[in-house]
């Protein structure tokens, strides 16, 4: 299952509507990975993305300064 692969590679699963906070970032189109397996889409929805952990942490640092 891709879930384990992506999470081991430094990505975290982010589901809608939380994905919206990342979509406006310059890096989003190049680095975020849309879920595309049928199993994942059924479980998490069609607007869920794998987001690099370092980008999640970066955004948290910006918000909580």
N, CA, C, O and CB atoms as a CASP TS submission, in Angstrom:
PFRMAT TS
TARGET T0000
AUTHOR 0000-0000-0000
METHOD Language model
MODEL 1
PARENT N/A
ATOM      1  N   UNK     1       0.837  -1.192   0.000  1.00  0.00           N
ATOM      2  CA  UNK     1       0.000   0.000   0.000  1.00  0.00           C
ATOM      3  C   UNK     1       0.872   1.243   0.000  1.00  0.00           C
ATOM      4  O   UNK     1       1.880   1.286   0.705  1.00  0.00           O
ATOM      5  CB  UNK     1      -0.947   0.005   1.212  1.00  0.00           C
ATOM      6  N   UNK     2       0.507   2.252  -0.775  1.00  0.00           N
ATOM      7  CA  UNK     2       1.286   3.476  -0.891  1.00  0.00           C
ATOM      8  C   UNK     2       1.373   4.254   0.410  1.00  0.00           C
ATOM      9  O   UNK     2       2.312   5.024   0.612  1.00  0.00           O
ATOM     10  CB  UNK     2       0.701   4.347  -1.953  1.00  0.00           C
ATOM     11  N   UNK     3       0.402   4.060   1.295  1.00  0.00           N
ATOM     12  CA  UNK     3       0.393   4.812   2.544  1.00  0.00           C
ATOM     13  C   UNK     3       1.717   4.668   3.282  1.00  0.00           C
ATOM     14  O   UNK     3       2.312   5.665   3.689  1.00  0.00           O
ATOM     15  CB  UNK     3      -0.755   4.350   3.434  1.00  0.00           C
ATOM     16  N   UNK     4       2.173   3.457   3.454  1.00  0.00           N
ATOM     17  CA  UNK     4       3.432   3.217   4.159  1.00  0.00           C
ATOM     18  C   UNK     4       4.619   3.754   3.385  1.00  0.00           C
ATOM     19  O   UNK     4       5.540   4.306   3.988  1.00  0.00           O
ATOM     20  CB  UNK     4       3.617   1.735   4.417  1.00  0.00           C
ATOM     21  N   UNK     5       4.627   3.611   2.082  1.00  0.00           N
ATOM     22  CA  UNK     5       5.739   4.103   1.260  1.00  0.00           C
ATOM     23  C   UNK     5       5.913   5.597   1.420  1.00  0.00           C
ATOM     24  O   UNK     5       7.018   6.060   1.702  1.00  0.00           O
ATOM     25  CB  UNK     5       5.514   3.763  -0.211  1.00  0.00           C
ATOM     26  N   UNK     6       4.838   6.368   1.245  1.00  0.00           N
ATOM     27  CA  UNK     6       4.938   7.821   1.316  1.00  0.00           C
ATOM     28  C   UNK     6       5.249   8.304   2.726  1.00  0.00           C
ATOM     29  O   UNK     6       6.026   9.243   2.898  1.00  0.00           O
ATOM     30  CB  UNK     6       3.653   8.454   0.828  1.00  0.00           C
ATOM     31  N   UNK     7       4.662   7.685   3.722  1.00  0.00           N
ATOM     32  CA  UNK     7       4.937   8.120   5.087  1.00  0.00           C
ATOM     33  C   UNK     7       6.389   7.826   5.466  1.00  0.00           C
ATOM     34  O   UNK     7       6.981   8.574   6.244  1.00  0.00           O
ATOM     35  CB  UNK     7       3.979   7.432   6.071  1.00  0.00           C
ATOM     36  N   UNK     8       6.961   6.767   4.939  1.00  0.00           N
ATOM     37  CA  UNK     8       8.367   6.459   5.204  1.00  0.00           C
ATOM     38  C   UNK     8       9.296   7.379   4.430  1.00  0.00           C
ATOM     39  O   UNK     8      10.452   7.551   4.819  1.00  0.00           O
ATOM     40  CB  UNK     8       8.666   5.009   4.852  1.00  0.00           C
ATOM     41  N   UNK     9       8.825   7.963   3.363  1.00  0.00           N
ATOM     42  CA  UNK     9       9.641   8.845   2.531  1.00  0.00           C
ATOM     43  C   UNK     9       9.551  10.315   2.953  1.00  0.00           C
ATOM     44  O   UNK     9      10.031  11.194   2.236  1.00  0.00           O
ATOM     45  CB  UNK     9       9.223   8.708   1.085  1.00  0.00           C
ATOM     46  N   UNK    10       8.939  10.586   4.113  1.00  0.00           N
ATOM     47  CA  UNK    10       8.929  11.951   4.620  1.00  0.00           C
ATOM     48  C   UNK    10       7.695  12.755   4.266  1.00  0.00           C
ATOM     49  O   UNK    10       7.732  13.985   4.280  1.00  0.00           O
ATOM     50  CB  UNK    10      10.109  12.658   4.124  1.00  0.00           C
ATOM     51  N   UNK    11       6.606  12.079   3.950  1.00  0.00           N
ATOM     52  CA  UNK    11       5.351  12.756   3.624  1.00  0.00           C
ATOM     53  C   UNK    11       4.301  12.457   4.689  1.00  0.00           C
ATOM     54  O   UNK    11       4.323  11.407   5.332  1.00  0.00           O
ATOM     55  CB  UNK    11       4.842  12.324   2.230  1.00  0.00           C
ATOM     56  N   UNK    12       3.385  13.405   4.859  1.00  0.00           N
ATOM     57  CA  UNK    12       2.232  13.184   5.726  1.00  0.00           C
ATOM     58  C   UNK    12       0.968  13.359   4.913  1.00  0.00           C
ATOM     59  O   UNK    12       0.899  14.209   4.025  1.00  0.00           O
ATOM     60  CB  UNK    12       2.245  14.147   6.938  1.00  0.00           C
ATOM     61  N   UNK    13      -0.012  12.567   5.214  1.00  0.00           N
ATOM     62  CA  UNK    13      -1.290  12.648   4.529  1.00  0.00           C
ATOM     63  C   UNK    13      -2.099  13.802   5.111  1.00  0.00           C
ATOM     64  O   UNK    13      -2.284  13.896   6.324  1.00  0.00           O
ATOM     65  CB  UNK    13      -2.066  11.314   4.647  1.00  0.00           C
ATOM     66  N   UNK    14      -2.577  14.675   4.230  1.00  0.00           N
ATOM     67  CA  UNK    14      -3.397  15.812   4.642  1.00  0.00           C
ATOM     68  C   UNK    14      -4.692  15.741   3.840  1.00  0.00           C
ATOM     69  O   UNK    14      -4.667  15.648   2.612  1.00  0.00           O
ATOM     70  CB  UNK    14      -2.647  17.191   4.418  1.00  0.00           C
ATOM     71  N   UNK    15      -5.815  15.787   4.536  1.00  0.00           N
ATOM     72  CA  UNK    15      -7.112  15.655   3.879  1.00  0.00           C
ATOM     73  C   UNK    15      -7.824  17.001   3.810  1.00  0.00           C
ATOM     74  O   UNK    15      -7.472  17.944   4.519  1.00  0.00           O
ATOM     75  CB  UNK    15      -7.984  14.632   4.615  1.00  0.00           C
ATOM     76  N   UNK    16      -8.829  17.071   2.946  1.00  0.00           N
ATOM     77  CA  UNK    16      -9.671  18.237   2.790  1.00  0.00           C
ATOM     78  C   UNK    16     -10.462  18.452   4.072  1.00  0.00           C
ATOM     79  O   UNK    16     -10.932  17.464   4.637  1.00  0.00           O
ATOM     80  CB  UNK    16     -10.613  18.082   1.577  1.00  0.00           C
ATOM     81  N   UNK    17     -10.637  19.631   4.557  1.00  0.00           N
ATOM     82  CA  UNK    17     -10.282  20.928   4.000  1.00  0.00           C
ATOM     83  C   UNK    17      -8.897  21.419   4.400  1.00  0.00           C
ATOM     84  O   UNK    17      -8.505  22.519   4.011  1.00  0.00           O
ATOM     85  CB  UNK    17     -11.292  21.931   4.413  1.00  0.00           C
ATOM     86  N   UNK    18      -8.139  20.626   5.174  1.00  0.00           N
ATOM     87  CA  UNK    18      -6.813  21.071   5.616  1.00  0.00           C
ATOM     88  C   UNK    18      -5.842  21.280   4.462  1.00  0.00           C
ATOM     89  O   UNK    18      -4.888  22.048   4.586  1.00  0.00           O
ATOM     90  CB  UNK    18      -6.232  20.067   6.582  1.00  0.00           C
ATOM     91  N   UNK    19      -6.075  20.605   3.346  1.00  0.00           N
ATOM     92  CA  UNK    19      -5.187  20.779   2.188  1.00  0.00           C
ATOM     93  C   UNK    19      -5.220  22.212   1.660  1.00  0.00           C
ATOM     94  O   UNK    19      -4.258  22.662   1.038  1.00  0.00           O
ATOM     95  CB  UNK    19      -5.578  19.807   1.072  1.00  0.00           C
ATOM     96  N   UNK    20      -6.302  22.922   1.898  1.00  0.00           N
ATOM     97  CA  UNK    20      -6.421  24.289   1.379  1.00  0.00           C
ATOM     98  C   UNK    20      -5.300  25.199   1.867  1.00  0.00           C
ATOM     99  O   UNK    20      -4.840  26.062   1.120  1.00  0.00           O
ATOM    100  CB  UNK    20      -7.759  24.879   1.776  1.00  0.00           C
ATOM    101  N   UNK    21      -4.856  25.021   3.103  1.00  0.00           N
ATOM    102  CA  UNK    21      -3.819  25.908   3.643  1.00  0.00           C
ATOM    103  C   UNK    21      -2.487  25.741   2.921  1.00  0.00           C
ATOM    104  O   UNK    21      -1.633  26.625   2.989  1.00  0.00           O
ATOM    105  CB  UNK    21      -3.628  25.646   5.129  1.00  0.00           C
ATOM    106  N   UNK    22      -2.300  24.627   2.237  1.00  0.00           N
ATOM    107  CA  UNK    22      -1.043  24.391   1.517  1.00  0.00           C
ATOM    108  C   UNK    22      -1.144  24.734   0.035  1.00  0.00           C
ATOM    109  O   UNK    22      -0.125  25.016  -0.595  1.00  0.00           O
ATOM    110  CB  UNK    22      -0.623  22.943   1.672  1.00  0.00           C
ATOM    111  N   UNK    23      -2.322  24.718  -0.526  1.00  0.00           N
ATOM    112  CA  UNK    23      -2.497  24.868  -1.969  1.00  0.00           C
ATOM    113  C   UNK    23      -2.001  26.202  -2.518  1.00  0.00           C
ATOM    114  O   UNK    23      -1.651  26.283  -3.695  1.00  0.00           O
ATOM    115  CB  UNK    23      -3.939  24.704  -2.312  1.00  0.00           C
ATOM    116  N   UNK    24      -1.963  27.226  -1.712  1.00  0.00           N
ATOM    117  CA  UNK    24      -1.488  28.525  -2.175  1.00  0.00           C
ATOM    118  C   UNK    24       0.013  28.707  -2.099  1.00  0.00           C
ATOM    119  O   UNK    24       0.537  29.738  -2.521  1.00  0.00           O
ATOM    120  CB  UNK    24      -2.136  29.591  -1.394  1.00  0.00           C
ATOM    121  N   UNK    25       0.707  27.724  -1.569  1.00  0.00           N
ATOM    122  CA  UNK    25       2.159  27.824  -1.424  1.00  0.00           C
ATOM    123  C   UNK    25       2.844  27.573  -2.766  1.00  0.00           C
ATOM    124  O   UNK    25       2.380  26.757  -3.563  1.00  0.00           O
ATOM    125  CB  UNK    25       2.671  26.823  -0.365  1.00  0.00           C
ATOM    126  N   UNK    26       3.947  28.276  -3.012  1.00  0.00           N
ATOM    127  CA  UNK    26       4.668  28.184  -4.291  1.00  0.00           C
ATOM    128  C   UNK    26       5.147  26.768  -4.610  1.00  0.00           C
ATOM    129  O   UNK    26       5.223  26.399  -5.782  1.00  0.00           O
ATOM    130  CB  UNK    26       5.856  29.120  -4.276  1.00  0.00           C
ATOM    131  N   UNK    27       5.457  26.001  -3.630  1.00  0.00           N
ATOM    132  CA  UNK    27       6.012  24.658  -3.827  1.00  0.00           C
ATOM    133  C   UNK    27       4.945  23.597  -4.054  1.00  0.00           C
ATOM    134  O   UNK    27       5.273  22.484  -4.466  1.00  0.00           O
ATOM    135  CB  UNK    27       6.848  24.274  -2.638  1.00  0.00           C
ATOM    136  N   UNK    28       3.671  23.908  -3.797  1.00  0.00           N
ATOM    137  CA  UNK    28       2.625  22.893  -3.743  1.00  0.00           C
ATOM    138  C   UNK    28       2.536  22.037  -5.011  1.00  0.00           C
ATOM    139  O   UNK    28       2.556  20.810  -4.917  1.00  0.00           O
ATOM    140  CB  UNK    28       1.302  23.556  -3.496  1.00  0.00           C
ATOM    141  N   UNK    29       2.440  22.641  -6.167  1.00  0.00           N
ATOM    142  CA  UNK    29       2.264  21.869  -7.409  1.00  0.00           C
ATOM    143  C   UNK    29       3.443  20.948  -7.712  1.00  0.00           C
ATOM    144  O   UNK    29       3.267  19.886  -8.309  1.00  0.00           O
ATOM    145  CB  UNK    29       2.056  22.814  -8.575  1.00  0.00           C
ATOM    146  N   UNK    30       4.622  21.347  -7.309  1.00  0.00           N
ATOM    147  CA  UNK    30       5.810  20.542  -7.592  1.00  0.00           C
ATOM    148  C   UNK    30       6.057  19.451  -6.555  1.00  0.00           C
ATOM    149  O   UNK    30       6.642  18.418  -6.881  1.00  0.00           O
ATOM    150  CB  UNK    30       7.018  21.432  -7.673  1.00  0.00           C
ATOM    151  N   UNK    31       5.620  19.660  -5.311  1.00  0.00           N
ATOM    152  CA  UNK    31       5.999  18.744  -4.237  1.00  0.00           C
ATOM    153  C   UNK    31       4.861  17.928  -3.635  1.00  0.00           C
ATOM    154  O   UNK    31       5.100  16.823  -3.149  1.00  0.00           O
ATOM    155  CB  UNK    31       6.641  19.509  -3.164  1.00  0.00           C
ATOM    156  N   UNK    32       3.647  18.430  -3.651  1.00  0.00           N
ATOM    157  CA  UNK    32       2.520  17.698  -3.069  1.00  0.00           C
ATOM    158  C   UNK    32       2.074  16.595  -4.029  1.00  0.00           C
ATOM    159  O   UNK    32       2.095  16.772  -5.247  1.00  0.00           O
ATOM    160  CB  UNK    32       1.338  18.660  -2.753  1.00  0.00           C
ATOM    161  N   UNK    33       1.678  15.475  -3.474  1.00  0.00           N
ATOM    162  CA  UNK    33       1.262  14.324  -4.277  1.00  0.00           C
ATOM    163  C   UNK    33      -0.207  14.016  -4.016  1.00  0.00           C
ATOM    164  O   UNK    33      -0.589  13.682  -2.895  1.00  0.00           O
ATOM    165  CB  UNK    33       2.138  13.085  -3.963  1.00  0.00           C
ATOM    166  N   UNK    34      -1.016  14.130  -5.043  1.00  0.00           N
ATOM    167  CA  UNK    34      -2.433  13.812  -4.933  1.00  0.00           C
ATOM    168  C   UNK    34      -2.617  12.313  -4.772  1.00  0.00           C
ATOM    169  O   UNK    34      -1.978  11.525  -5.469  1.00  0.00           O
ATOM    170  CB  UNK    34      -3.204  14.321  -6.159  1.00  0.00           C
ATOM    171  N   UNK    35      -3.490  11.921  -3.855  1.00  0.00           N
ATOM    172  CA  UNK    35      -3.809  10.502  -3.728  1.00  0.00           C
ATOM    173  C   UNK    35      -4.438  10.035  -5.031  1.00  0.00           C
ATOM    174  O   UNK    35      -5.313  10.708  -5.578  1.00  0.00           O
ATOM    175  CB  UNK    35      -4.762  10.237  -2.518  1.00  0.00           C
ATOM    176  N   UNK    36      -4.003   8.899  -5.525  1.00  0.00           N
ATOM    177  CA  UNK    36      -4.579   8.451  -6.786  1.00  0.00           C
ATOM    178  C   UNK    36      -4.931   6.972  -6.822  1.00  0.00           C
ATOM    179  O   UNK    36      -5.473   6.490  -7.816  1.00  0.00           O
ATOM    180  CB  UNK    36      -3.638   8.750  -7.888  1.00  0.00           C
ATOM    181  N   UNK    37      -4.631   6.250  -5.755  1.00  0.00           N
ATOM    182  CA  UNK    37      -5.069   4.860  -5.773  1.00  0.00           C
ATOM    183  C   UNK    37      -6.529   4.811  -5.328  1.00  0.00           C
ATOM    184  O   UNK    37      -6.947   5.585  -4.466  1.00  0.00           O
ATOM    185  CB  UNK    37      -4.167   3.966  -4.854  1.00  0.00           C
ATOM    186  N   UNK    38      -7.284   3.919  -5.905  1.00  0.00           N
ATOM    187  CA  UNK    38      -8.710   3.806  -5.589  1.00  0.00           C
ATOM    188  C   UNK    38      -8.928   3.556  -4.099  1.00  0.00           C
ATOM    189  O   UNK    38      -9.834   4.127  -3.492  1.00  0.00           O
ATOM    190  CB  UNK    38      -9.351   2.680  -6.408  1.00  0.00           C
ATOM    191  N   UNK    39      -8.103   2.714  -3.526  1.00  0.00           N
ATOM    192  CA  UNK    39      -8.220   2.395  -2.103  1.00  0.00           C
ATOM    193  C   UNK    39      -8.035   3.637  -1.230  1.00  0.00           C
ATOM    194  O   UNK    39      -8.808   3.862  -0.298  1.00  0.00           O
ATOM    195  CB  UNK    39      -7.194   1.329  -1.717  1.00  0.00           C
ATOM    196  N   UNK    40      -7.016   4.438  -1.528  1.00  0.00           N
ATOM    197  CA  UNK    40      -6.756   5.655  -0.748  1.00  0.00           C
ATOM    198  C   UNK    40      -7.860   6.691  -0.937  1.00  0.00           C
ATOM    199  O   UNK    40      -8.279   7.329   0.029  1.00  0.00           O
ATOM    200  CB  UNK    40      -5.408   6.259  -1.143  1.00  0.00           C
ATOM    201  N   UNK    41      -8.330   6.862  -2.162  1.00  0.00           N
ATOM    202  CA  UNK    41      -9.394   7.837  -2.430  1.00  0.00           C
ATOM    203  C   UNK    41     -10.664   7.446  -1.690  1.00  0.00           C
ATOM    204  O   UNK    41     -11.338   8.311  -1.131  1.00  0.00           O
ATOM    205  CB  UNK    41      -9.670   7.946  -3.947  1.00  0.00           C
ATOM    206  N   UNK    42     -11.002   6.172  -1.674  1.00  0.00           N
ATOM    207  CA  UNK    42     -12.189   5.715  -0.941  1.00  0.00           C
ATOM    208  C   UNK    42     -12.029   6.003   0.555  1.00  0.00           C
ATOM    209  O   UNK    42     -12.971   6.437   1.217  1.00  0.00           O
ATOM    210  CB  UNK    42     -12.428   4.198  -1.177  1.00  0.00           C
ATOM    211  N   UNK    43     -10.849   5.760   1.066  1.00  0.00           N
ATOM    212  CA  UNK    43     -10.619   5.920   2.503  1.00  0.00           C
ATOM    213  C   UNK    43     -10.477   7.378   2.935  1.00  0.00           C
ATOM    214  O   UNK    43     -10.978   7.752   3.996  1.00  0.00           O
ATOM    215  CB  UNK    43      -9.385   5.162   2.903  1.00  0.00           C
ATOM    216  N   UNK    44      -9.796   8.218   2.127  1.00  0.00           N
ATOM    217  CA  UNK    44      -9.452   9.568   2.566  1.00  0.00           C
ATOM    218  C   UNK    44     -10.099  10.692   1.764  1.00  0.00           C
ATOM    219  O   UNK    44     -10.046  11.848   2.185  1.00  0.00           O
ATOM    220  CB  UNK    44      -7.988   9.730   2.515  1.00  0.00           C
ATOM    221  N   UNK    45     -10.702  10.385   0.628  1.00  0.00           N
ATOM    222  CA  UNK    45     -11.338  11.396  -0.202  1.00  0.00           C
ATOM    223  C   UNK    45     -10.476  11.794  -1.381  1.00  0.00           C
ATOM    224  O   UNK    45      -9.269  11.554  -1.392  1.00  0.00           O
ATOM    225  CB  UNK    45     -11.663  12.609   0.619  1.00  0.00           C
ATOM    226  N   UNK    46     -11.103  12.402  -2.369  1.00  0.00           N
ATOM    227  CA  UNK    46     -10.410  12.714  -3.624  1.00  0.00           C
ATOM    228  C   UNK    46      -9.586  13.991  -3.558  1.00  0.00           C
ATOM    229  O   UNK    46      -8.874  14.301  -4.512  1.00  0.00           O
ATOM    230  CB  UNK    46     -11.409  12.831  -4.738  1.00  0.00           C
ATOM    231  N   UNK    47      -9.659  14.739  -2.468  1.00  0.00           N
ATOM    232  CA  UNK    47      -8.889  15.981  -2.346  1.00  0.00           C
ATOM    233  C   UNK    47      -7.848  15.863  -1.233  1.00  0.00           C
ATOM    234  O   UNK    47      -7.535  16.852  -0.569  1.00  0.00           O
ATOM    235  CB  UNK    47      -9.829  17.175  -2.072  1.00  0.00           C
ATOM    236  N   UNK    48      -7.317  14.671  -1.029  1.00  0.00           N
ATOM    237  CA  UNK    48      -6.267  14.464  -0.037  1.00  0.00           C
ATOM    238  C   UNK    48      -4.919  14.417  -0.754  1.00  0.00           C
ATOM    239  O   UNK    48      -4.813  13.922  -1.876  1.00  0.00           O
ATOM    240  CB  UNK    48      -6.514  13.153   0.781  1.00  0.00           C
ATOM    241  N   UNK    49      -3.907  14.935  -0.092  1.00  0.00           N
ATOM    242  CA  UNK    49      -2.567  15.017  -0.675  1.00  0.00           C
ATOM    243  C   UNK    49      -1.534  14.514   0.317  1.00  0.00           C
ATOM    244  O   UNK    49      -1.712  14.602   1.531  1.00  0.00           O
ATOM    245  CB  UNK    49      -2.241  16.459  -1.100  1.00  0.00           C
ATOM    246  N   UNK    50      -0.443  13.982  -0.236  1.00  0.00           N
ATOM    247  CA  UNK    50       0.750  13.715   0.542  1.00  0.00           C
ATOM    248  C   UNK    50       1.564  14.995   0.506  1.00  0.00           C
ATOM    249  O   UNK    50       1.925  15.478  -0.567  1.00  0.00           O
ATOM    250  CB  UNK    50       1.563  12.476  -0.012  1.00  0.00           C
ATOM    251  N   UNK    51       1.853  15.545   1.679  1.00  0.00           N
ATOM    252  CA  UNK    51       2.599  16.797   1.796  1.00  0.00           C
ATOM    253  C   UNK    51       3.930  16.491   2.484  1.00  0.00           C
ATOM    254  O   UNK    51       3.960  15.768   3.479  1.00  0.00           O
ATOM    255  CB  UNK    51       1.779  17.882   2.595  1.00  0.00           C
ATOM    256  N   UNK    52       5.036  17.040   1.957  1.00  0.00           N
ATOM    257  CA  UNK    52       6.319  16.808   2.624  1.00  0.00           C
ATOM    258  C   UNK    52       6.291  17.316   4.072  1.00  0.00           C
ATOM    259  O   UNK    52       5.824  18.421   4.345  1.00  0.00           O
ATOM    260  CB  UNK    52       7.455  17.495   1.844  1.00  0.00           C
ATOM    261  N   UNK    53       6.794  16.495   4.981  1.00  0.00           N
ATOM    262  CA  UNK    53       6.795  16.871   6.405  1.00  0.00           C
ATOM    263  C   UNK    53       7.493  18.197   6.656  1.00  0.00           C
ATOM    264  O   UNK    53       7.038  18.995   7.475  1.00  0.00           O
ATOM    265  CB  UNK    53       7.463  15.789   7.229  1.00  0.00           C
ATOM    266  N   UNK    54       8.598  18.437   5.954  1.00  0.00           N
ATOM    267  CA  UNK    54       9.323  19.687   6.188  1.00  0.00           C
ATOM    268  C   UNK    54       8.484  20.902   5.799  1.00  0.00           C
ATOM    269  O   UNK    54       8.634  21.969   6.395  1.00  0.00           O
ATOM    270  CB  UNK    54      10.639  19.689   5.407  1.00  0.00           C
ATOM    271  N   UNK    55       7.604  20.757   4.807  1.00  0.00           N
ATOM    272  CA  UNK    55       6.720  21.865   4.415  1.00  0.00           C
ATOM    273  C   UNK    55       5.634  22.094   5.465  1.00  0.00           C
ATOM    274  O   UNK    55       5.240  23.233   5.717  1.00  0.00           O
ATOM    275  CB  UNK    55       6.075  21.581   3.041  1.00  0.00           C
ATOM    276  N   UNK    56       5.157  21.022   6.067  1.00  0.00           N
ATOM    277  CA  UNK    56       4.158  21.145   7.133  1.00  0.00           C
ATOM    278  C   UNK    56       4.780  21.874   8.321  1.00  0.00           C
ATOM    279  O   UNK    56       4.176  22.784   8.889  1.00  0.00           O
ATOM    280  CB  UNK    56       3.622  19.742   7.564  1.00  0.00           C
ATOM    281  N   UNK    57       5.990  21.466   8.690  1.00  0.00           N
ATOM    282  CA  UNK    57       6.681  22.104   9.807  1.00  0.00           C
ATOM    283  C   UNK    57       6.989  23.569   9.504  1.00  0.00           C
ATOM    284  O   UNK    57       6.869  24.425  10.380  1.00  0.00           O
ATOM    285  CB  UNK    57       7.973  21.352  10.130  1.00  0.00           C
ATOM    286  N   UNK    58       7.382  23.854   8.270  1.00  0.00           N
ATOM    287  CA  UNK    58       7.674  25.217   7.833  1.00  0.00           C
ATOM    288  C   UNK    58       6.439  26.114   7.998  1.00  0.00           C
ATOM    289  O   UNK    58       6.542  27.233   8.500  1.00  0.00           O
ATOM    290  CB  UNK    58       8.149  25.221   6.362  1.00  0.00           C
ATOM    291  N   UNK    59       5.292  25.623   7.579  1.00  0.00           N
ATOM    292  CA  UNK    59       4.064  26.400   7.692  1.00  0.00           C
ATOM    293  C   UNK    59       3.677  26.592   9.160  1.00  0.00           C
ATOM    294  O   UNK    59       3.219  27.669   9.541  1.00  0.00           O
ATOM    295  CB  UNK    59       2.924  25.713   6.924  1.00  0.00           C
ATOM    296  N   UNK    60       3.855  25.569   9.977  1.00  0.00           N
ATOM    297  CA  UNK    60       3.563  25.698  11.410  1.00  0.00           C
ATOM    298  C   UNK    60       4.442  26.766  12.047  1.00  0.00           C
ATOM    299  O   UNK    60       3.970  27.541  12.879  1.00  0.00           O
ATOM    300  CB  UNK    60       3.765  24.351  12.128  1.00  0.00           C
ATOM    301  N   UNK    61       5.720  26.816  11.664  1.00  0.00           N
ATOM    302  CA  UNK    61       6.619  27.845  12.210  1.00  0.00           C
ATOM    303  C   UNK    61       6.165  29.237  11.810  1.00  0.00           C
ATOM    304  O   UNK    61       6.241  30.165  12.615  1.00  0.00           O
ATOM    305  CB  UNK    61       8.059  27.611  11.734  1.00  0.00           C
ATOM    306  N   UNK    62       5.692  29.400  10.571  1.00  0.00           N
ATOM    307  CA  UNK    62       5.189  30.700  10.104  1.00  0.00           C
ATOM    308  C   UNK    62       3.964  31.126  10.916  1.00  0.00           C
ATOM    309  O   UNK    62       3.849  32.284  11.318  1.00  0.00           O
ATOM    310  CB  UNK    62       4.835  30.637   8.595  1.00  0.00           C
ATOM    311  N   UNK    63       3.066  30.196  11.148  1.00  0.00           N
ATOM    312  CA  UNK    63       1.806  30.496  11.840  1.00  0.00           C
ATOM    313  C   UNK    63       2.052  30.830  13.307  1.00  0.00           C
ATOM    314  O   UNK    63       1.417  31.735  13.848  1.00  0.00           O
ATOM    315  CB  UNK    63       0.837  29.309  11.728  1.00  0.00           C
ATOM    316  N   UNK    64       2.949  30.123  13.946  1.00  0.00           N
ATOM    317  CA  UNK    64       3.115  30.254  15.393  1.00  0.00           C
ATOM    318  C   UNK    64       4.303  31.117  15.805  1.00  0.00           C
ATOM    319  O   UNK    64       4.818  30.955  16.912  1.00  0.00           O
ATOM    320  CB  UNK    64       3.263  28.899  16.000  1.00  0.00           C
ATOM    321  N   UNK    65       4.742  32.014  14.960  1.00  0.00           N
ATOM    322  CA  UNK    65       5.831  32.938  15.315  1.00  0.00           C
ATOM    323  C   UNK    65       5.386  33.904  16.358  1.00  0.00           C
ATOM    324  O   UNK    65       6.165  34.758  16.782  1.00  0.00           O
ATOM    325  CB  UNK    65       6.328  33.695  14.100  1.00  0.00           C
TER
END
